[in-house]
Amino acid sequence: MTAIAHRSEHDLLGYRDVPAEVYWGIHTLRARENFPITGMPISAHPYLIEALAAVKEAAARANEELGLLEPRKAAAIIEACREIRDGKLHDQFVVDVIQGGAGTSTNMNANEVVANRALELLGQARGEYGFLHPNEDVNLGQSTNDVYPTAVKIATVYAVRGLLKAMAVLQDAFAAKAVQFRDVLKMGRTQLQDAVPMTLGQEFSAYAVMLEEDRSRLAEAVELIHEINLGATAIGTGLNAPAGYAESARRHLSQITGLPLVTAVNLVEATQDCGAFVQMSGVLKRIAVKLSKSCNDLRLLSSGPRAGLNEINLPPVQAGSSIMPGKVNPVIPEVVNQVAFEVIGNDVTITMAAEAGQLQLNAFEPVILHSLSQSITHLQRACLTLAERCVAGITANTEALRAAVENSIGLVTALNPYIGYEAATGIAKEALATGRGVAELVLAKGLLPAGTLAELLRPEVVAGPGQALV
């Protein structure tokens, strides 16, 4: 068996052999050994890798601009970072997403990958740190404590863009159904009891409006994520970062990312405060709660088909049972419900991680990043799945819906202004006692002519002025 080639690297704790073919180094090696937690490397969050590369590129530009990094080194670092931002070398980001050290292992993984690729571009071998060093050159003027939170914020902004688009797709799907069902009369319900008539279009319009509102709240929350602490170094005092570095690095980072980034007014506060992440997570929880509520409604409205409400039909996408032939389950709403549960749990994790920060640093941002990224990514996929594999194919059981309206006790509320409260009360009691429909009894007692009753039962009349709000 052929021996695997290695190179020797050293750190504070001594020397270790690192596989010769990898771009990461000894710090990453130790982190891989220390944190076998999830089995998920940070490369599972590609936006984070792109953001880290953007930060390192901005720092190199700033350091060159300030005369701290010689142009040849800066050019190699910048080229390596651009390759990473283009999707290369992501498989070299191998430390676990959950790690101790406030993200130091992630930062060092990035420093080592950038350094070793830059060394290759300079014609040197990987690990020849005498020519270009992960800490002294790639990490120049930086600390994990400003690099990592800045990268997390940029990654979050990138990810939220996708979620906003997915929510718009789902909103449009519900809005299209609202138009399609605008003339479909049905009974509204409160506390699962018959209330007053409405249209199915109104019901679906409400789901669209809920999404529209949440998109606005998400867009507001992401604005807070544009404030960064790059240049703060260890605790916000800027130690080891020269005068002008913070503004130069921010300017270059804004150019690279295309984001209107701003440097926090108080870098000591910004280095320890995770409030923006807590607020973002709270908005994601809001989205999850309302999305799950909408899916609960879809499952309930489609229940049956013979022994449930059976008001709408969800598109059948797979067989529902290994024992019950012909059974089809509402699997798409169910999976969205589960994503919502996960997001709500992630919000608790983010809340506790933000609260657990002590003094000048929060050491728990890795789990904040992991939880935020999961929530955003999974909500995005859930919205698209729900729109494309469920909402778009929903149909209405129109005749059954109308028959339920005509048979419902709740119809007397709509007819009360025309037949009077006393007569309406009598109709309601008799309908309950005999099982006869309200419309049938109104006609039988001659309380309204058939033509007038038919006119009053038109969707645009019985559903009220809100019927047009689709």
C-alpha positions as CSV (number, residue, x, y, z in Angstrom):
1,M,0.0,0.0,0.0
2,T,1.3,3.4,-1.0
3,A,2.1,5.7,1.9
4,I,0.1,8.9,2.0
5,A,2.4,12.0,1.6
6,H,2.4,14.5,4.4
7,R,3.8,17.9,5.2
8,S,4.8,18.9,8.7
9,E,3.3,22.0,10.3
10,H,3.6,23.5,13.8
11,D,1.5,25.6,16.1
12,L,1.4,26.6,19.8
13,L,1.1,22.9,20.8
14,G,3.8,21.4,18.6
15,Y,4.2,19.7,15.3
16,R,1.7,17.6,13.3
17,D,1.7,15.9,10.0
18,V,-0.9,17.3,7.6
19,P,-1.9,15.4,4.3
20,A,0.2,17.0,1.6
21,E,-2.7,17.3,-0.9
22,V,-5.0,19.4,1.3
23,Y,-5.2,23.2,1.5
24,W,-6.0,23.4,5.2
25,G,-3.3,23.1,7.8
26,I,-2.6,22.2,11.4
27,H,-5.2,24.5,13.1
28,T,-7.9,22.9,10.9
29,L,-6.5,19.4,11.6
30,R,-6.8,19.9,15.4
31,A,-10.3,21.4,15.0
32,R,-11.4,18.3,13.0
33,E,-10.2,16.1,15.9
34,N,-11.7,18.3,18.6
35,F,-15.2,18.8,17.2
36,P,-16.7,15.6,15.8
37,I,-20.2,16.9,16.6
38,T,-22.6,17.1,13.7
39,G,-20.5,15.5,10.9
40,M,-21.5,18.6,8.8
41,P,-18.6,20.7,7.6
42,I,-18.9,24.5,7.3
43,S,-18.9,24.0,3.5
44,A,-22.5,22.9,4.0
45,H,-23.2,26.6,4.3
46,P,-21.7,27.9,1.0
47,Y,-22.8,31.5,1.6
48,L,-20.6,31.5,4.7
49,I,-17.6,30.3,2.7
50,E,-18.2,33.0,0.1
51,A,-18.5,35.6,2.8
52,L,-15.3,34.5,4.5
53,A,-13.5,34.8,1.2
54,A,-15.0,38.3,0.7
55,V,-13.8,39.4,4.1
56,K,-10.3,38.1,3.5
57,E,-10.1,39.7,0.1
58,A,-11.3,43.1,1.5
59,A,-8.7,42.8,4.3
60,A,-5.9,42.1,1.8
61,R,-7.0,45.1,-0.3
62,A,-7.0,47.4,2.8
63,N,-3.7,46.1,4.0
64,E,-2.1,46.7,0.6
65,E,-3.7,50.2,0.4
66,L,-2.3,51.1,3.8
67,G,1.2,49.8,2.9
68,L,1.1,46.8,5.3
69,L,1.0,44.0,2.7
70,E,3.4,43.9,-0.2
71,P,1.5,44.0,-3.6
72,R,2.7,40.5,-4.7
73,K,1.3,38.8,-1.6
74,A,-1.9,40.9,-1.7
75,A,-2.5,39.9,-5.3
76,A,-2.1,36.2,-4.6
77,I,-4.4,36.4,-1.6
78,I,-7.0,38.3,-3.6
79,E,-6.9,35.8,-6.5
80,A,-7.3,32.9,-4.0
81,C,-10.3,34.6,-2.4
82,R,-11.9,35.2,-5.8
83,E,-11.5,31.6,-6.7
84,I,-13.2,30.6,-3.5
85,R,-16.0,33.1,-4.1
86,D,-16.4,31.5,-7.5
87,G,-17.1,28.1,-5.9
88,K,-13.6,26.6,-5.9
89,L,-12.0,24.8,-2.9
90,H,-15.2,24.7,-0.9
91,D,-14.5,21.1,-0.1
92,Q,-11.4,22.3,1.8
93,F,-13.6,24.0,4.5
94,V,-13.9,20.9,6.7
95,V,-14.3,21.9,10.3
96,D,-17.6,21.1,12.0
97,V,-20.3,23.7,12.0
98,I,-20.6,23.3,15.7
99,Q,-17.3,24.2,17.4
100,G,-15.9,25.8,20.5
101,G,-13.7,28.9,20.3
102,A,-16.2,31.5,19.0
103,G,-15.5,30.6,15.3
104,T,-11.7,30.6,15.6
105,S,-11.5,27.2,13.9
106,T,-13.6,28.5,11.0
107,N,-11.4,31.6,10.6
108,M,-8.2,29.5,10.7
109,N,-9.6,27.1,8.2
110,A,-10.2,30.0,5.9
111,N,-6.8,31.5,6.6
112,E,-5.0,28.3,5.8
113,V,-6.9,27.5,2.6
114,V,-6.4,31.0,1.3
115,A,-2.7,31.0,2.3
116,N,-2.0,27.6,0.7
117,R,-3.8,28.5,-2.5
118,A,-2.0,31.9,-2.6
119,L,1.3,30.1,-2.1
120,E,0.6,28.0,-5.2
121,L,-0.1,31.1,-7.2
122,L,3.2,32.5,-6.0
123,G,5.0,29.3,-7.3
124,Q,5.5,27.9,-3.8
125,A,4.5,24.6,-2.2
126,R,1.6,24.3,0.3
127,G,2.8,24.8,3.8
128,E,5.8,27.1,2.9
129,Y,4.5,29.7,5.3
130,G,7.8,31.6,5.3
131,F,6.7,33.0,2.0
132,L,3.1,33.8,2.9
133,H,1.6,33.1,6.3
134,P,-2.0,32.3,7.3
135,N,-1.9,34.5,10.4
136,E,0.7,37.1,9.6
137,D,-0.5,37.8,6.0
138,V,-4.0,36.4,5.4
139,N,-5.3,37.4,8.9
140,L,-3.4,40.7,9.1
141,G,-5.2,43.3,11.0
142,Q,-8.0,40.9,11.9
143,S,-9.4,38.7,14.6
144,T,-11.8,35.9,14.6
145,N,-14.0,38.2,16.7
146,D,-14.5,40.6,13.8
147,V,-14.0,38.3,10.8
148,Y,-16.5,35.7,11.9
149,P,-19.5,37.8,12.8
150,T,-19.0,40.0,9.7
151,A,-19.0,36.9,7.5
152,V,-22.0,35.5,9.3
153,K,-23.9,38.7,8.6
154,I,-23.0,38.8,4.9
155,A,-23.9,35.1,4.6
156,T,-27.3,35.8,6.2
157,V,-28.0,38.7,3.8
158,Y,-27.2,36.4,0.9
159,A,-29.4,33.6,2.2
160,V,-32.4,35.9,3.0
161,R,-32.5,37.0,-0.6
162,G,-33.4,33.5,-1.6
163,L,-36.0,33.2,1.1
164,L,-37.7,36.5,0.1
165,K,-37.9,35.2,-3.5
166,A,-39.4,31.9,-2.4
167,M,-41.9,33.6,-0.2
168,A,-43.0,35.7,-3.2
169,V,-43.5,32.6,-5.2
170,L,-45.7,31.1,-2.6
171,Q,-47.6,34.3,-2.1
172,D,-48.3,34.5,-5.8
173,A,-49.5,30.9,-5.8
174,F,-52.0,31.6,-3.0
175,A,-53.1,34.9,-4.7
176,A,-53.8,33.0,-8.0
177,K,-56.0,30.6,-6.1
178,A,-57.8,33.5,-4.4
179,V,-58.7,34.8,-7.9
180,Q,-59.6,31.3,-9.1
181,F,-61.9,30.7,-6.1
182,R,-63.4,34.2,-5.8
183,D,-66.9,33.0,-6.7
184,V,-66.8,29.7,-4.7
185,L,-69.2,30.1,-1.7
186,K,-68.4,28.3,1.5
187,M,-68.9,28.6,5.3
188,G,-66.4,30.4,7.4
189,R,-65.7,28.9,10.8
190,T,-64.6,30.2,14.2
191,Q,-63.5,27.8,16.9
192,L,-64.2,25.0,14.3
193,Q,-67.9,25.9,14.4
194,D,-70.0,27.3,11.6
195,A,-69.8,31.1,11.5
196,V,-70.9,33.1,8.5
197,P,-70.5,32.6,4.7
198,M,-67.5,33.7,2.8
199,T,-65.7,32.7,-0.4
200,L,-62.9,30.2,-0.8
201,G,-61.1,33.1,-2.6
202,Q,-61.2,35.2,0.6
203,E,-59.8,32.3,2.5
204,F,-56.8,31.9,0.1
205,S,-56.4,35.7,-0.1
206,A,-55.7,35.8,3.6
207,Y,-52.8,33.3,3.2
208,A,-51.3,35.5,0.5
209,V,-51.6,38.6,2.6
210,M,-49.9,36.9,5.6
211,L,-46.9,36.1,3.4
212,E,-46.8,39.6,2.0
213,E,-46.7,41.0,5.6
214,D,-44.0,38.6,6.6
215,R,-41.9,39.5,3.6
216,S,-42.0,43.1,4.7
217,R,-40.9,42.2,8.2
218,L,-38.1,40.0,6.9
219,A,-36.8,42.8,4.7
220,E,-36.8,45.2,7.7
221,A,-34.9,42.7,9.8
222,V,-32.2,42.1,7.2
223,E,-31.4,45.8,7.2
224,L,-30.0,45.5,10.7
225,I,-27.6,42.7,9.5
226,H,-25.7,45.3,7.3
227,E,-23.9,46.7,10.4
228,I,-20.5,45.1,10.8
229,N,-17.6,45.2,13.3
230,L,-14.7,44.5,10.9
231,G,-11.7,46.4,12.2
232,A,-12.8,45.8,15.8
233,T,-10.2,42.9,16.2
234,A,-10.3,41.1,19.5
235,I,-12.8,43.0,21.7
236,G,-13.7,46.2,19.7
237,T,-10.7,48.3,20.6
238,G,-9.1,47.9,17.2
239,L,-5.8,46.7,18.7
240,N,-3.3,45.6,16.0
241,A,-5.5,47.2,13.3
242,P,-3.8,50.4,12.0
243,A,-5.6,53.8,11.7
244,G,-7.9,53.8,8.7
245,Y,-8.1,50.0,8.4
246,A,-11.7,49.6,9.5
247,E,-13.0,52.1,7.0
248,S,-10.8,50.9,4.2
249,A,-11.8,47.2,4.8
250,R,-15.5,48.2,5.0
251,R,-15.3,50.1,1.7
252,H,-13.6,47.2,-0.1
253,L,-16.0,44.7,1.4
254,S,-19.0,46.7,0.2
255,Q,-17.5,46.8,-3.3
256,I,-16.9,43.1,-3.3
257,T,-20.3,42.1,-2.0
258,G,-22.4,44.9,-3.5
259,L,-24.0,45.4,0.0
260,P,-24.4,48.8,1.7
261,L,-22.4,47.8,4.8
262,V,-21.8,50.2,7.6
263,T,-19.3,50.0,10.5
264,A,-20.9,50.0,13.9
265,V,-20.5,53.2,15.8
266,N,-19.4,51.4,18.9
267,L,-17.2,48.4,18.0
268,V,-17.0,47.2,21.6
269,E,-20.7,46.9,21.7
270,A,-20.9,45.4,18.2
271,T,-18.4,42.7,19.0
272,Q,-20.4,41.3,21.9
273,D,-24.0,42.0,20.9
274,C,-26.0,39.4,18.9
275,G,-29.2,41.3,19.0
276,A,-29.5,41.6,15.2
277,F,-29.4,37.8,15.0
278,V,-32.0,37.4,17.7
279,Q,-34.3,39.8,15.8
280,M,-33.8,38.0,12.5
281,S,-34.5,34.7,14.2
282,G,-37.7,36.1,15.7
283,V,-38.9,37.1,12.3
284,L,-38.1,33.7,10.9
285,K,-40.1,32.2,13.8
286,R,-43.0,34.5,12.9
287,I,-42.9,33.3,9.3
288,A,-42.7,29.7,10.4
289,V,-45.7,30.0,12.8
290,K,-48.0,31.6,10.2
291,L,-46.9,29.2,7.5
292,S,-47.6,26.3,9.7
293,K,-51.0,27.7,10.6
294,S,-51.8,27.9,6.8
295,C,-50.7,24.3,6.3
296,N,-52.9,23.2,9.3
297,D,-55.8,24.8,7.5
298,L,-55.0,23.1,4.2
299,R,-54.8,19.7,5.9
300,L,-58.1,20.4,7.7
301,L,-60.0,21.7,4.6
302,S,-58.8,18.7,2.6
303,S,-59.6,16.1,5.3
304,G,-61.6,13.1,4.3
305,P,-62.4,12.6,1.5
306,R,-65.6,11.0,2.8
307,A,-65.4,11.4,6.5
308,G,-63.8,14.9,6.8
309,L,-64.5,18.4,5.6
310,N,-63.5,17.6,2.0
311,E,-63.8,21.2,0.9
312,I,-60.6,21.3,-1.2
313,N,-58.5,18.6,-2.9
314,L,-54.7,18.7,-2.5
315,P,-52.9,17.3,-5.5
316,P,-52.0,13.6,-4.8
317,V,-48.2,13.3,-4.9
318,Q,-47.6,9.8,-3.4
319,A,-49.4,6.8,-2.0
320,G,-50.2,7.4,1.6
321,S,-50.1,4.1,3.4
322,S,-48.3,0.8,3.4
323,I,-51.5,-0.9,4.7
324,M,-54.5,1.2,3.6
325,P,-55.0,0.9,-0.1
326,G,-56.1,4.1,-1.9
327,K,-55.1,6.4,1.0
328,V,-53.5,9.7,0.1
329,N,-52.0,11.9,2.7
330,P,-51.3,15.7,2.8
331,V,-47.6,15.1,2.8
332,I,-46.5,18.5,1.5
333,P,-48.3,20.5,4.2
334,E,-47.0,18.0,6.7
335,V,-43.3,18.5,5.7
336,V,-43.8,22.3,5.9
337,N,-45.2,21.9,9.4
338,Q,-42.1,20.0,10.4
339,V,-39.8,22.7,8.9
340,A,-41.8,25.2,11.0
341,F,-41.2,23.2,14.2
342,E,-37.5,23.1,13.4
343,V,-37.4,26.9,12.9
344,I,-39.2,27.5,16.2
345,G,-36.7,25.2,17.9
346,N,-33.8,27.0,16.2
347,D,-35.1,30.3,17.6
348,V,-34.8,29.0,21.1
349,T,-31.3,27.9,20.4
350,I,-30.3,31.3,19.0
351,T,-32.0,33.1,21.9
352,M,-30.0,31.0,24.4
353,A,-26.8,31.4,22.5
354,A,-27.1,35.2,22.3
355,E,-28.0,35.4,26.0
356,A,-25.0,33.2,27.0
357,G,-22.4,35.7,25.8
358,Q,-20.2,37.0,28.5
359,L,-18.4,40.3,28.8
360,Q,-16.7,41.4,25.5
361,L,-17.4,38.4,23.3
362,N,-20.1,35.9,22.5
363,A,-18.5,32.5,22.1
364,F,-21.6,30.8,20.7
365,E,-22.0,32.4,17.3
366,P,-21.2,29.1,15.5
367,V,-24.5,27.6,16.7
368,I,-26.2,30.9,15.8
369,L,-24.9,30.7,12.3
370,H,-25.8,27.1,11.9
371,S,-29.3,27.6,13.3
372,L,-30.0,30.7,11.2
373,S,-28.7,29.1,8.1
374,Q,-30.8,26.0,8.6
375,S,-33.9,28.1,9.3
376,I,-33.5,30.3,6.2
377,T,-32.6,27.5,3.8
378,H,-35.3,25.1,5.0
379,L,-38.0,27.8,5.0
380,Q,-36.9,28.7,1.4
381,R,-37.2,25.1,0.2
382,A,-40.5,24.7,2.1
383,C,-42.1,27.7,0.5
384,L,-41.1,26.5,-3.0
385,T,-42.2,23.0,-2.3
386,L,-45.6,24.1,-0.9
387,A,-46.2,26.4,-3.9
388,E,-45.1,24.0,-6.6
389,R,-46.2,20.7,-5.3
390,C,-49.4,21.6,-3.4
391,V,-51.0,25.1,-3.7
392,A,-50.7,25.3,-7.5
393,G,-52.7,22.1,-7.9
394,I,-55.5,22.7,-5.3
395,T,-59.0,22.3,-6.6
396,A,-62.3,23.1,-4.9
397,N,-65.3,20.9,-4.2
398,T,-67.7,23.7,-5.3
399,E,-71.0,21.9,-5.0
400,A,-70.3,20.4,-1.6
401,L,-69.2,23.8,-0.4
402,R,-72.3,25.5,-1.5
403,A,-74.6,22.8,-0.2
404,A,-72.8,23.2,3.2
405,V,-73.6,26.9,3.1
406,E,-77.3,26.3,2.3
407,N,-77.5,23.7,5.0
408,S,-75.6,25.6,7.7
409,I,-77.2,27.2,10.7
410,G,-74.7,30.0,10.2
411,L,-76.6,31.1,7.1
412,V,-79.3,32.7,9.2
413,T,-76.8,35.4,10.3
414,A,-76.5,36.5,6.7
415,L,-80.4,36.4,6.2
416,N,-81.1,38.1,9.6
417,P,-81.4,41.6,8.1
418,Y,-84.0,40.4,5.6
419,I,-86.2,38.1,7.6
420,G,-85.8,39.6,11.1
421,Y,-84.1,38.3,14.3
422,E,-87.2,36.4,15.6
423,A,-87.9,34.6,12.4
424,A,-84.1,33.9,12.0
425,T,-84.0,32.4,15.5
426,G,-87.0,30.2,14.7
427,I,-85.5,29.0,11.5
428,A,-82.2,28.2,13.3
429,K,-84.0,26.1,16.0
430,E,-86.1,24.2,13.5
431,A,-83.1,23.5,11.3
432,L,-81.2,22.1,14.2
433,A,-84.1,20.0,15.4
434,T,-85.1,18.6,12.0
435,G,-81.8,18.5,10.0
436,R,-83.5,20.5,7.3
437,G,-81.5,23.3,5.5
438,V,-81.9,27.0,6.4
439,A,-82.5,27.9,2.7
440,E,-85.1,25.1,2.4
441,L,-87.0,26.3,5.5
442,V,-86.9,30.0,4.5
443,L,-88.6,29.0,1.2
444,A,-91.0,26.6,2.8
445,K,-92.3,29.3,5.2
446,G,-92.5,31.9,2.5
447,L,-90.2,34.2,4.3
448,L,-88.4,35.1,1.0
449,P,-89.2,34.5,-2.6
450,A,-86.9,32.0,-4.4
451,G,-85.5,34.7,-6.6
452,T,-84.7,37.0,-3.7
453,L,-83.0,34.2,-1.8
454,A,-81.0,33.2,-4.8
455,E,-79.8,36.8,-5.1
456,L,-78.9,37.0,-1.5
457,L,-76.9,33.8,-1.8
458,R,-74.7,35.2,-4.5
459,P,-71.0,35.2,-3.4
460,E,-70.6,38.9,-3.8
461,V,-73.6,39.5,-1.6
462,V,-73.4,36.9,1.1
463,A,-69.6,37.2,1.5
464,G,-69.7,40.9,2.1
465,P,-67.6,43.7,0.8
466,G,-64.4,41.9,1.6
467,Q,-65.2,39.3,-1.1
468,A,-63.4,41.5,-3.6
469,L,-60.2,41.6,-1.6
470,V,-58.4,39.0,-3.6
